[in-house]
Amino acid sequence: MNKWIKRYYDEAYIRRWSLGPPDKRVQKNAAFILKLLRIGQADNLLDVACGQGRYTLAFAKTGVNVTGLDASDVLLSEAKSLAQKRGYL
């Protein structure tokens, strides 16, 4: 990954766009995506470029076994922290 891009996502992005747990709009969008893809409880899903895990957590809330993948270790760490606080890990 380009050094500038990595620095942006590891430093500036997390400060500017710290999102916290998914809100109702994200949960509604996640439910629509799962329905569209015919993914249900206990199915597996890979969320590529998951960032802070906003959608990853919304998918997990429905009972889907979701794995988040991102190039930024900082954003993955934030996603993991949010998942732990929500009891998903």
Biopython code that builds the backbone (N, CA, C, O; Angstrom):
import numpy as np
from Bio.PDB.StructureBuilder import StructureBuilder

atoms = [
    (1, "MET", "N", (0.847, -1.168, 0.000)),
    (1, "MET", "CA", (0.000, 0.000, 0.000)),
    (1, "MET", "C", (0.899, 1.239, 0.000)),
    (1, "MET", "O", (1.934, 1.265, 0.666)),
    (2, "ASN", "N", (0.506, 2.231, -0.729)),
    (2, "ASN", "CA", (1.187, 3.517, -0.778)),
    (2, "ASN", "C", (1.332, 4.090, 0.635)),
    (2, "ASN", "O", (0.379, 4.051, 1.413)),
    (3, "LYS", "N", (2.511, 4.621, 0.976)),
    (3, "LYS", "CA", (2.756, 5.144, 2.327)),
    (3, "LYS", "C", (1.800, 6.269, 2.695)),
    (3, "LYS", "O", (1.346, 6.354, 3.836)),
    (4, "TRP", "N", (1.495, 7.128, 1.738)),
    (4, "TRP", "CA", (0.582, 8.242, 2.015)),
    (4, "TRP", "C", (-0.810, 7.712, 2.370)),
    (4, "TRP", "O", (-1.440, 8.182, 3.317)),
    (5, "ILE", "N", (-1.272, 6.744, 1.610)),
    (5, "ILE", "CA", (-2.608, 6.177, 1.856)),
    (5, "ILE", "C", (-2.630, 5.491, 3.221)),
    (5, "ILE", "O", (-3.572, 5.675, 3.991)),
    (6, "LYS", "N", (-1.603, 4.704, 3.522)),
    (6, "LYS", "CA", (-1.551, 4.021, 4.813)),
    (6, "LYS", "C", (-1.562, 5.039, 5.950)),
    (6, "LYS", "O", (-2.285, 4.869, 6.931)),
    (7, "ARG", "N", (-0.778, 6.075, 5.822)),
    (7, "ARG", "CA", (-0.734, 7.103, 6.869)),
    (7, "ARG", "C", (-2.098, 7.778, 7.021)),
    (7, "ARG", "O", (-2.543, 8.039, 8.138)),
    (8, "TYR", "N", (-2.751, 8.056, 5.909)),
    (8, "TYR", "CA", (-4.073, 8.682, 5.969)),
    (8, "TYR", "C", (-5.048, 7.813, 6.755)),
    (8, "TYR", "O", (-5.707, 8.300, 7.674)),
    (9, "TYR", "N", (-5.147, 6.535, 6.403)),
    (9, "TYR", "CA", (-6.109, 5.666, 7.080)),
    (9, "TYR", "C", (-5.715, 5.358, 8.522)),
    (9, "TYR", "O", (-6.584, 5.208, 9.381)),
    (10, "ASP", "N", (-4.423, 5.262, 8.795)),
    (10, "ASP", "CA", (-3.975, 4.955, 10.148)),
    (10, "ASP", "C", (-4.035, 6.157, 11.087)),
    (10, "ASP", "O", (-4.098, 5.984, 12.304)),
    (11, "GLU", "N", (-4.016, 7.358, 10.545)),
    (11, "GLU", "CA", (-3.961, 8.542, 11.406)),
    (11, "GLU", "C", (-5.133, 9.504, 11.188)),
    (11, "GLU", "O", (-5.941, 9.713, 12.093)),
    (12, "ALA", "N", (-5.225, 10.083, 10.005)),
    (12, "ALA", "CA", (-6.233, 11.123, 9.763)),
    (12, "ALA", "C", (-7.654, 10.563, 9.706)),
    (12, "ALA", "O", (-8.571, 11.133, 10.297)),
    (13, "TYR", "N", (-7.835, 9.463, 9.006)),
    (13, "TYR", "CA", (-9.174, 8.897, 8.833)),
    (13, "TYR", "C", (-9.821, 8.554, 10.170)),
    (13, "TYR", "O", (-10.980, 8.889, 10.416)),
    (14, "ILE", "N", (-9.067, 7.890, 11.022)),
    (14, "ILE", "CA", (-9.618, 7.452, 12.311)),
    (14, "ILE", "C", (-9.995, 8.648, 13.179)),
    (14, "ILE", "O", (-10.973, 8.587, 13.925)),
    (15, "ARG", "N", (-9.231, 9.734, 13.091)),
    (15, "ARG", "CA", (-9.568, 10.936, 13.873)),
    (15, "ARG", "C", (-10.803, 11.625, 13.310)),
    (15, "ARG", "O", (-11.674, 12.059, 14.065)),
    (16, "ARG", "N", (-10.879, 11.725, 12.006)),
    (16, "ARG", "CA", (-11.980, 12.468, 11.382)),
    (16, "ARG", "C", (-13.268, 11.674, 11.297)),
    (16, "ARG", "O", (-14.354, 12.227, 11.468)),
    (17, "TRP", "N", (-13.155, 10.390, 11.037)),
    (17, "TRP", "CA", (-14.344, 9.589, 10.761)),
    (17, "TRP", "C", (-14.592, 8.501, 11.790)),
    (17, "TRP", "O", (-15.200, 7.481, 11.466)),
    (18, "SER", "N", (-14.144, 8.688, 13.006)),
    (18, "SER", "CA", (-14.403, 7.689, 14.030)),
    (18, "SER", "C", (-15.912, 7.513, 14.168)),
    (18, "SER", "O", (-16.620, 8.455, 14.523)),
    (19, "LEU", "N", (-16.392, 6.333, 13.894)),
    (19, "LEU", "CA", (-17.832, 6.127, 13.729)),
    (19, "LEU", "C", (-18.527, 5.452, 14.899)),
    (19, "LEU", "O", (-19.727, 5.649, 15.092)),
    (20, "GLY", "N", (-17.816, 4.674, 15.672)),
    (20, "GLY", "CA", (-18.470, 3.959, 16.752)),
    (20, "GLY", "C", (-19.329, 2.831, 16.214)),
    (20, "GLY", "O", (-19.206, 2.451, 15.050)),
    (21, "PRO", "N", (-20.198, 2.295, 17.056)),
    (21, "PRO", "CA", (-21.036, 1.167, 16.626)),
    (21, "PRO", "C", (-22.031, 1.585, 15.545)),
    (21, "PRO", "O", (-22.328, 2.770, 15.397)),
    (22, "PRO", "N", (-22.544, 0.615, 14.791)),
    (22, "PRO", "CA", (-23.463, 0.934, 13.695)),
    (22, "PRO", "C", (-24.763, 1.558, 14.197)),
    (22, "PRO", "O", (-25.332, 1.127, 15.200)),
    (23, "ASP", "N", (-25.213, 2.575, 13.481)),
    (23, "ASP", "CA", (-26.487, 3.203, 13.835)),
    (23, "ASP", "C", (-27.632, 2.473, 13.115)),
    (23, "ASP", "O", (-27.403, 1.505, 12.389)),
    (24, "LYS", "N", (-28.855, 2.945, 13.326)),
    (24, "LYS", "CA", (-30.031, 2.265, 12.752)),
    (24, "LYS", "C", (-30.002, 2.245, 11.229)),
    (24, "LYS", "O", (-30.440, 1.268, 10.621)),
    (25, "ARG", "N", (-29.497, 3.301, 10.603)),
    (25, "ARG", "CA", (-29.419, 3.353, 9.140)),
    (25, "ARG", "C", (-28.483, 2.268, 8.620)),
    (25, "ARG", "O", (-28.803, 1.580, 7.651)),
    (26, "VAL", "N", (-27.330, 2.113, 9.263)),
    (26, "VAL", "CA", (-26.365, 1.088, 8.852)),
    (26, "VAL", "C", (-26.960, -0.303, 9.075)),
    (26, "VAL", "O", (-26.798, -1.187, 8.234)),
    (27, "GLN", "N", (-27.640, -0.499, 10.190)),
    (27, "GLN", "CA", (-28.270, -1.799, 10.456)),
    (27, "GLN", "C", (-29.323, -2.122, 9.407)),
    (27, "GLN", "O", (-29.442, -3.268, 8.975)),
    (28, "LYS", "N", (-30.089, -1.115, 8.996)),
    (28, "LYS", "CA", (-31.103, -1.319, 7.962)),
    (28, "LYS", "C", (-30.444, -1.670, 6.626)),
    (28, "LYS", "O", (-30.896, -2.579, 5.930)),
    (29, "ASN", "N", (-29.377, -0.950, 6.268)),
    (29, "ASN", "CA", (-28.655, -1.241, 5.030)),
    (29, "ASN", "C", (-28.038, -2.634, 5.065)),
    (29, "ASN", "O", (-28.077, -3.356, 4.069)),
    (30, "ALA", "N", (-27.471, -3.014, 6.204)),
    (30, "ALA", "CA", (-26.860, -4.334, 6.342)),
    (30, "ALA", "C", (-27.910, -5.430, 6.175)),
    (30, "ALA", "O", (-27.654, -6.436, 5.514)),
    (31, "ALA", "N", (-29.073, -5.245, 6.762)),
    (31, "ALA", "CA", (-30.151, -6.231, 6.619)),
    (31, "ALA", "C", (-30.563, -6.367, 5.154)),
    (31, "ALA", "O", (-30.819, -7.474, 4.680)),
    (32, "PHE", "N", (-30.626, -5.245, 4.436)),
    (32, "PHE", "CA", (-30.966, -5.273, 3.009)),
    (32, "PHE", "C", (-29.908, -6.039, 2.214)),
    (32, "PHE", "O", (-30.244, -6.859, 1.360)),
    (33, "ILE", "N", (-28.640, -5.775, 2.493)),
    (33, "ILE", "CA", (-27.542, -6.455, 1.794)),
    (33, "ILE", "C", (-27.608, -7.959, 2.034)),
    (33, "ILE", "O", (-27.470, -8.748, 1.099)),
    (34, "LEU", "N", (-27.821, -8.355, 3.289)),
    (34, "LEU", "CA", (-27.893, -9.785, 3.611)),
    (34, "LEU", "C", (-29.075, -10.448, 2.912)),
    (34, "LEU", "O", (-28.959, -11.572, 2.424)),
    (35, "LYS", "N", (-30.197, -9.762, 2.863)),
    (35, "LYS", "CA", (-31.375, -10.306, 2.175)),
    (35, "LYS", "C", (-31.096, -10.450, 0.683)),
    (35, "LYS", "O", (-31.424, -11.467, 0.073)),
    (36, "LEU", "N", (-30.489, -9.424, 0.107)),
    (36, "LEU", "CA", (-30.174, -9.431, -1.320)),
    (36, "LEU", "C", (-29.231, -10.578, -1.673)),
    (36, "LEU", "O", (-29.378, -11.213, -2.717)),
    (37, "LEU", "N", (-28.267, -10.836, -0.799)),
    (37, "LEU", "CA", (-27.288, -11.895, -1.032)),
    (37, "LEU", "C", (-27.735, -13.265, -0.521)),
    (37, "LEU", "O", (-27.035, -14.263, -0.692)),
    (38, "ARG", "N", (-28.901, -13.297, 0.105)),
    (38, "ARG", "CA", (-29.453, -14.536, 0.680)),
    (38, "ARG", "C", (-28.508, -15.146, 1.703)),
    (38, "ARG", "O", (-28.237, -16.347, 1.691)),
    (39, "ILE", "N", (-28.014, -14.288, 2.587)),
    (39, "ILE", "CA", (-27.128, -14.717, 3.668)),
    (39, "ILE", "C", (-27.916, -14.649, 4.964)),
    (39, "ILE", "O", (-28.535, -13.631, 5.273)),
    (40, "GLY", "N", (-27.889, -15.734, 5.716)),
    (40, "GLY", "CA", (-28.647, -15.796, 6.958)),
    (40, "GLY", "C", (-27.786, -16.153, 8.147)),
    (40, "GLY", "O", (-26.563, -16.251, 8.048)),
    (41, "GLN", "N", (-28.449, -16.346, 9.277)),
    (41, "GLN", "CA", (-27.742, -16.709, 10.508)),
    (41, "GLN", "C", (-26.863, -17.923, 10.276)),
    (41, "GLN", "O", (-27.235, -18.866, 9.578)),
    (42, "ALA", "N", (-25.682, -17.870, 10.883)),
    (42, "ALA", "CA", (-24.680, -18.938, 10.845)),
    (42, "ALA", "C", (-23.990, -19.071, 9.487)),
    (42, "ALA", "O", (-23.083, -19.891, 9.348)),
    (43, "ASP", "N", (-24.394, -18.284, 8.478)),
    (43, "ASP", "CA", (-23.651, -18.261, 7.220)),
    (43, "ASP", "C", (-22.366, -17.468, 7.431)),
    (43, "ASP", "O", (-22.253, -16.693, 8.381)),
    (44, "ASN", "N", (-21.407, -17.666, 6.547)),
    (44, "ASN", "CA", (-20.132, -16.971, 6.630)),
    (44, "ASN", "C", (-20.098, -15.817, 5.631)),
    (44, "ASN", "O", (-20.631, -15.914, 4.526)),
    (45, "LEU", "N", (-19.460, -14.724, 6.044)),
    (45, "LEU", "CA", (-19.350, -13.544, 5.192)),
    (45, "LEU", "C", (-17.986, -12.908, 5.413)),
    (45, "LEU", "O", (-17.534, -12.787, 6.551)),
    (46, "LEU", "N", (-17.335, -12.503, 4.341)),
    (46, "LEU", "CA", (-16.075, -11.788, 4.414)),
    (46, "LEU", "C", (-16.331, -10.339, 4.034)),
    (46, "LEU", "O", (-16.790, -10.060, 2.927)),
    (47, "ASP", "N", (-16.041, -9.421, 4.934)),
    (47, "ASP", "CA", (-16.199, -7.986, 4.688)),
    (47, "ASP", "C", (-14.822, -7.417, 4.359)),
    (47, "ASP", "O", (-14.017, -7.155, 5.253)),
    (48, "VAL", "N", (-14.560, -7.228, 3.055)),
    (48, "VAL", "CA", (-13.268, -6.726, 2.593)),
    (48, "VAL", "C", (-13.288, -5.206, 2.630)),
    (48, "VAL", "O", (-14.266, -4.574, 2.231)),
    (49, "ALA", "N", (-12.200, -4.631, 3.112)),
    (49, "ALA", "CA", (-12.079, -3.179, 3.316)),
    (49, "ALA", "C", (-13.090, -2.733, 4.367)),
    (49, "ALA", "O", (-13.819, -1.760, 4.177)),
    (50, "CYS", "N", (-13.117, -3.461, 5.473)),
    (50, "CYS", "CA", (-14.119, -3.234, 6.517)),
    (50, "CYS", "C", (-13.887, -1.972, 7.335)),
    (50, "CYS", "O", (-14.788, -1.513, 8.037)),
    (51, "GLY", "N", (-12.691, -1.410, 7.251)),
    (51, "GLY", "CA", (-12.412, -0.193, 8.022)),
    (51, "GLY", "C", (-12.596, -0.432, 9.507)),
    (51, "GLY", "O", (-12.028, -1.369, 10.069)),
    (52, "GLN", "N", (-13.388, 0.413, 10.138)),
    (52, "GLN", "CA", (-13.643, 0.321, 11.581)),
    (52, "GLN", "C", (-14.708, -0.712, 11.924)),
    (52, "GLN", "O", (-15.059, -0.876, 13.092)),
    (53, "GLY", "N", (-15.215, -1.399, 10.932)),
    (53, "GLY", "CA", (-16.160, -2.467, 11.184)),
    (53, "GLY", "C", (-17.612, -2.047, 11.296)),
    (53, "GLY", "O", (-18.431, -2.781, 11.850)),
    (54, "ARG", "N", (-17.938, -0.880, 10.780)),
    (54, "ARG", "CA", (-19.315, -0.396, 10.892)),
    (54, "ARG", "C", (-20.310, -1.415, 10.340)),
    (54, "ARG", "O", (-21.280, -1.756, 11.017)),
    (55, "TYR", "N", (-20.085, -1.900, 9.134)),
    (55, "TYR", "CA", (-20.991, -2.901, 8.560)),
    (55, "TYR", "C", (-20.685, -4.293, 9.090)),
    (55, "TYR", "O", (-21.594, -5.110, 9.235)),
    (56, "THR", "N", (-19.435, -4.572, 9.376)),
    (56, "THR", "CA", (-19.068, -5.872, 9.942)),
    (56, "THR", "C", (-19.857, -6.138, 11.218)),
    (56, "THR", "O", (-20.388, -7.232, 11.412)),
    (57, "LEU", "N", (-19.931, -5.136, 12.084)),
    (57, "LEU", "CA", (-20.683, -5.281, 13.338)),
    (57, "LEU", "C", (-22.176, -5.412, 13.093)),
    (57, "LEU", "O", (-22.859, -6.175, 13.777)),
    (58, "ALA", "N", (-22.681, -4.671, 12.121)),
    (58, "ALA", "CA", (-24.113, -4.774, 11.803)),
    (58, "ALA", "C", (-24.442, -6.170, 11.270)),
    (58, "ALA", "O", (-25.483, -6.734, 11.608)),
    (59, "PHE", "N", (-23.562, -6.725, 10.441)),
    (59, "PHE", "CA", (-23.772, -8.091, 9.955)),
    (59, "PHE", "C", (-23.710, -9.083, 11.120)),
    (59, "PHE", "O", (-24.541, -9.986, 11.216)),
    (60, "ALA", "N", (-22.736, -8.914, 11.991)),
    (60, "ALA", "CA", (-22.574, -9.825, 13.135)),
    (60, "ALA", "C", (-23.790, -9.792, 14.044)),
    (60, "ALA", "O", (-24.172, -10.816, 14.610)),
    (61, "LYS", "N", (-24.397, -8.630, 14.186)),
    (61, "LYS", "CA", (-25.572, -8.498, 15.058)),
    (61, "LYS", "C", (-26.717, -9.401, 14.598)),
    (61, "LYS", "O", (-27.547, -9.813, 15.408)),
    (62, "THR", "N", (-26.763, -9.707, 13.311)),
    (62, "THR", "CA", (-27.838, -10.553, 12.776)),
    (62, "THR", "C", (-27.554, -12.045, 12.947)),
    (62, "THR", "O", (-28.403, -12.879, 12.634)),
    (63, "GLY", "N", (-26.355, -12.383, 13.445)),
    (63, "GLY", "CA", (-26.005, -13.786, 13.640)),
    (63, "GLY", "C", (-25.140, -14.363, 12.550)),
    (63, "GLY", "O", (-24.821, -15.551, 12.575)),
    (64, "VAL", "N", (-24.754, -13.544, 11.592)),
    (64, "VAL", "CA", (-23.862, -13.994, 10.526)),
    (64, "VAL", "C", (-22.448, -14.110, 11.089)),
    (64, "VAL", "O", (-22.027, -13.277, 11.892)),
    (65, "ASN", "N", (-21.717, -15.141, 10.670)),
    (65, "ASN", "CA", (-20.307, -15.290, 11.038)),
    (65, "ASN", "C", (-19.495, -14.434, 10.075)),
    (65, "ASN", "O", (-19.216, -14.856, 8.953)),
    (66, "VAL", "N", (-19.123, -13.266, 10.495)),
    (66, "VAL", "CA", (-18.464, -12.319, 9.600)),
    (66, "VAL", "C", (-17.016, -12.099, 10.011)),
    (66, "VAL", "O", (-16.692, -12.006, 11.194)),
    (67, "THR", "N", (-16.161, -12.020, 9.006)),
    (67, "THR", "CA", (-14.747, -11.719, 9.205)),
    (67, "THR", "C", (-14.447, -10.424, 8.478)),
    (67, "THR", "O", (-14.755, -10.278, 7.295)),
    (68, "GLY", "N", (-13.839, -9.475, 9.198)),
    (68, "GLY", "CA", (-13.463, -8.204, 8.592)),
    (68, "GLY", "C", (-12.008, -8.232, 8.159)),
    (68, "GLY", "O", (-11.148, -8.765, 8.860)),
    (69, "LEU", "N", (-11.743, -7.654, 7.000)),
    (69, "LEU", "CA", (-10.398, -7.585, 6.456)),
    (69, "LEU", "C", (-10.141, -6.157, 6.002)),
    (69, "LEU", "O", (-10.962, -5.572, 5.296)),
    (70, "ASP", "N", (-9.008, -5.592, 6.401)),
    (70, "ASP", "CA", (-8.663, -4.238, 5.996)),
    (70, "ASP", "C", (-7.147, -4.100, 5.952)),
    (70, "ASP", "O", (-6.440, -4.811, 6.666)),
    (71, "ALA", "N", (-6.647, -3.201, 5.130)),
    (71, "ALA", "CA", (-5.207, -2.970, 5.012)),
    (71, "ALA", "C", (-4.663, -2.178, 6.190)),
    (71, "ALA", "O", (-3.457, -2.189, 6.436)),
    (72, "SER", "N", (-5.530, -1.494, 6.919)),
    (72, "SER", "CA", (-5.095, -0.673, 8.047)),
    (72, "SER", "C", (-5.220, -1.441, 9.355)),
    (72, "SER", "O", (-6.321, -1.788, 9.782)),
    (73, "ASP", "N", (-4.085, -1.702, 9.984)),
    (73, "ASP", "CA", (-4.097, -2.363, 11.287)),
    (73, "ASP", "C", (-4.782, -1.498, 12.339)),
    (73, "ASP", "O", (-5.420, -2.017, 13.255)),
    (74, "VAL", "N", (-4.652, -0.197, 12.210)),
    (74, "VAL", "CA", (-5.283, 0.724, 13.156)),
    (74, "VAL", "C", (-6.807, 0.607, 13.077)),
    (74, "VAL", "O", (-7.478, 0.525, 14.106)),
    (75, "LEU", "N", (-7.347, 0.599, 11.867)),
    (75, "LEU", "CA", (-8.796, 0.469, 11.717)),
    (75, "LEU", "C", (-9.283, -0.910, 12.156)),
    (75, "LEU", "O", (-10.352, -1.029, 12.756)),
    (76, "LEU", "N", (-8.502, -1.956, 11.860)),
    (76, "LEU", "CA", (-8.869, -3.300, 12.324)),
    (76, "LEU", "C", (-8.880, -3.374, 13.844)),
    (76, "LEU", "O", (-9.743, -4.025, 14.433)),
    (77, "SER", "N", (-7.939, -2.717, 14.465)),
    (77, "SER", "CA", (-7.887, -2.687, 15.930)),
    (77, "SER", "C", (-9.126, -1.995, 16.499)),
    (77, "SER", "O", (-9.694, -2.445, 17.493)),
    (78, "GLU", "N", (-9.533, -0.912, 15.869)),
    (78, "GLU", "CA", (-10.749, -0.206, 16.299)),
    (78, "GLU", "C", (-11.977, -1.096, 16.111)),
    (78, "GLU", "O", (-12.852, -1.136, 16.976)),
    (79, "ALA", "N", (-12.043, -1.803, 14.996)),
    (79, "ALA", "CA", (-13.157, -2.724, 14.750)),
    (79, "ALA", "C", (-13.198, -3.824, 15.802)),
    (79, "ALA", "O", (-14.264, -4.174, 16.307)),
    (80, "LYS", "N", (-12.035, -4.360, 16.125)),
    (80, "LYS", "CA", (-11.959, -5.419, 17.140)),
    (80, "LYS", "C", (-12.412, -4.896, 18.499)),
    (80, "LYS", "O", (-13.138, -5.578, 19.222)),
    (81, "SER", "N", (-11.984, -3.690, 18.840)),
    (81, "SER", "CA", (-12.383, -3.084, 20.112)),
    (81, "SER", "C", (-13.899, -2.901, 20.181)),
    (81, "SER", "O", (-14.521, -3.203, 21.199)),
    (82, "LEU", "N", (-14.483, -2.406, 19.096)),
    (82, "LEU", "CA", (-15.940, -2.225, 19.055)),
    (82, "LEU", "C", (-16.654, -3.578, 19.151)),
    (82, "LEU", "O", (-17.675, -3.692, 19.830)),
    (83, "ALA", "N", (-16.125, -4.592, 18.480)),
    (83, "ALA", "CA", (-16.734, -5.932, 18.532)),
    (83, "ALA", "C", (-16.685, -6.500, 19.943)),
    (83, "ALA", "O", (-17.647, -7.115, 20.402)),
    (84, "GLN", "N", (-15.569, -6.295, 20.627)),
    (84, "GLN", "CA", (-15.436, -6.775, 21.998)),
    (84, "GLN", "C", (-16.440, -6.059, 22.914)),
    (84, "GLN", "O", (-17.076, -6.690, 23.757)),
    (85, "LYS", "N", (-16.572, -4.758, 22.743)),
    (85, "LYS", "CA", (-17.518, -3.980, 23.578)),
    (85, "LYS", "C", (-18.955, -4.425, 23.343)),
    (85, "LYS", "O", (-19.782, -4.363, 24.253)),
    (86, "ARG", "N", (-19.256, -4.875, 22.121)),
    (86, "ARG", "CA", (-20.607, -5.310, 21.790)),
    (86, "ARG", "C", (-20.827, -6.803, 22.088)),
    (86, "ARG", "O", (-21.937, -7.313, 21.933)),
    (87, "GLY", "N", (-19.768, -7.495, 22.514)),
    (87, "GLY", "CA", (-19.896, -8.903, 22.876)),
    (87, "GLY", "C", (-19.855, -9.853, 21.709)),
    (87, "GLY", "O", (-20.336, -10.980, 21.827)),
    (88, "TYR", "N", (-19.293, -9.438, 20.572)),
    (88, "TYR", "CA", (-19.213, -10.294, 19.392)),
    (88, "TYR", "C", (-17.955, -11.144, 19.385)),
    (88, "TYR", "O", (-17.849, -12.076, 18.588)),
    (89, "LEU", "N", (-16.990, -10.839, 20.265)),
    (89, "LEU", "CA", (-15.749, -11.644, 20.322)),
    (89, "LEU", "C", (-15.613, -12.256, 21.679)),
    (89, "LEU", "O", (-14.644, -12.969, 21.940)),
]
sb = StructureBuilder()
sb.init_structure("model")
sb.init_model(0)
sb.init_chain("A")
sb.init_seg("    ")
for serial, (resi, resn, name, xyz) in enumerate(atoms, 1):
    if name == "N":
        sb.init_residue(resn, " ", resi, " ")
    sb.init_atom(name, np.array(xyz, "f"), 0.0, 1.0, " ", f" {name:<3s}", serial, name[0])
structure = sb.get_structure()
